[in-house]
Amino acid sequence: MIEKKENAYHLRTARCSYFVSISPIGKPICSHFGGPLSGDLSSLVFSPRLVPGRTVVYDQEHPEIALPCLPLEVSTRGKGDFSTPSVILEGEGLLPLDFVFKDSRIQTPEAIPGYPNPRNAEQELVLFLEDNANHLELELHYLTYRNENVIGRYSRIISHRAGKTYLRRLSSCCLSLLKQNLALHAYRGGWIDEFHEEICPVTSSTLLSSSATGSSGDLRNPFFYLSSSSGECFGFNLVYSGNHEEILEKNPMGFTRILNGIDSSSFAYPLTKDQPFDSPLAVLGYGKDETEMTASFHSFVRRCVLPASHENAERPIVFNNWEGTYFDFNEAKLHALVKKAAKLGIELFVLDDGWFGKRDNDHCSLGDYEICKKKLPHLIKGLSDYVHRHGMKFGLWFEPEAISPDSDLYRAHPDWAIQIDGLKPSLGRNQLILDLTKPEVSDYVYRSLSSILSKDGVDFIKWDYNRNFSDVLPSEGRFAHDYILSLYALLKKLREQFPDLWMENCASGGSRNDLGMFSFFDTGWVSDNTDSLSRAFIQKGMIKGYPPCLMSNHVSAKTSHQTLRKTSFGTKFDVACFGVLGYEMDLNALSPLEEKEIAGEIAYYKKGRKTFQFGTYRLLEDFSCDGVLFQEMEGKDEIYVSFVRLLQQPNAGYRKFPAVHADENAEYAFSVRPETIDFHRFGGLVNQVSPIHLKEEGALVNLLSQYKGLDSEKFSGTVSGLALSSGALPFPQEWNGTGLHEALAVILDFGGRVYRFQKNVDTEEKKA
Ligand code: GLA
């Protein structure tokens, strides 16, 4: 809902308000972004009375007003505002800008041309500003969304100037918060190490987080949030997949300025006279605490961003052959995997890289989508039919934006790759990027995909993107942005042609997991790192801004290919189940016991899938407290709590479950998910229970452990919701080096567990 009263505008959602007004000097200011407001808001309008000391005042008519003393919604240099400007334009040099309010309109929302637009936009406020001296118009757009607790913001600029005008920065959002002790939570990392949370205090030094890699990138995700000392959280994201920047700084008056938008370090967009240029959409989410802020983003992404065709659809359980076979597969090998996957309860079989051209390694063939008949004599259709006959959906890997220098496509069209004429281009994973801004290139990619998707029985594609930009002329300050808009146009066309296709976003893992891509993709591959401990860190970062129904998590071989750390399948499942579950390993190397374990995990997941994928997430205890991570996913009548620990402590004593968000009037039946503990983990101690002597790594232990393991602890009972939410439930006693008991939890280093708390409907009915 958007209300206008005199020169003030109140954007109101169920749990937050955004209150913006026009100051006497015609500058829009935001007096409140935070908890909900109602009633008479006139006294909230920020109106400074005396300008401190030597501050530059804006004009003589308003000696009480100086720009640094206002919570500005747009900021430019030249009139006494010394914080980072939100708009920068260049003509013959940098233009001295000064936008003032002209008019406003509350309207039915209009789509931003060229970008993906979130659904369910309810109302739109447009503030029209002008800079007459420079012949410029600026529009600030604000959007509300039906039943969502977020605000959308973007900016539009129109130049009526004669001569060359370059846009060097147009922030999507410029906001000044008057909150003390804000801390920035940013998500940073690299390949196989995405979404690490970095927390730093906001000070007067400028904090810059940006990506100039050509994509949103794994170095810094566009999602971040600010927490205040009272626990309130202010989250920000962009519906954009290209270069981005987030700038934060506190000015002497106590305002923290927050800017986000397209990265300005590599941006110089030539404006066409009288033609508008739009920034991408920024999304602002508020919560009185972190859980509420996260819930606002989860709900918005699920209902407004992710493709409508699968909005509430449960995501299928995937098998992907990548870590199981890499490039080394043939039809017989795949058939054996298909049979095993079907037997275990898998629902979607995905064939990864290596099915086309001469692609036996990552040095060639990207761009040549001719199916490799040596590996697949009955082609893709033969395999998809086989998978379908086994009751599963079929998925296929593509890397549509890439081209290998060793490919027929490159030999025919070297100019289709992004590179600078006459210079040897830099390769990334032995490949180049196709220049999608060229219509003929986009068209080739579209035709290649669409011909396979139309006839080969493909239900799902994994769309990969495995390198960053290089070799772009510095003078091409518009290229990276044009590339992203061309990518969106291509994705839109494909989505329109194949609305029911499941699509997974991947960029060497999580290098382009952002709201722009998730406007077209149902899920995203979180990371190429499938080690459970690494994943616990990565996932707990990503889930702060992105809902679990789009986070694709795979259980892989016990010895991680990325860290060489060994963890049980049980632990890997305990981490992977908070999201979209999948398996990625050589299923034919599993022992009978492991097969049983995995089939059990899949059945367990199917029962709780709705909660695992669509539940309300809460971080209950972070690793930093006690080396353990407790997280919660709350569904309709059940709660799952997952536990992961760093290192097993000697005789570690006792602990309780942290306070879980339970219904205080209900009773809950609880149980631990049963796991199997490998005999090997007990070393020579097995001899304490074995009738015959067993050697620690001996043949007999090896043979035995193929069929039998030790059952994990027994832990079940009932507990009141009030006791649960008071944090009163004792955690099972853990291994203390003294002996075994059926109730003793042997969780080990980097180990985990999942607990289910089921709301006892019977008891509730009785009470009523
Ligand atoms: C990237 C992806 C992997 C896999 C390989 C195939 O690294 O992230 O999951 O698909 O490419 O080459």
Residues whose N, C-alpha, C, O or C-beta is under 5 A from the ligand:
A	BS01	GLA	W322 D352 D353 C506 A507 S508 G509 D528
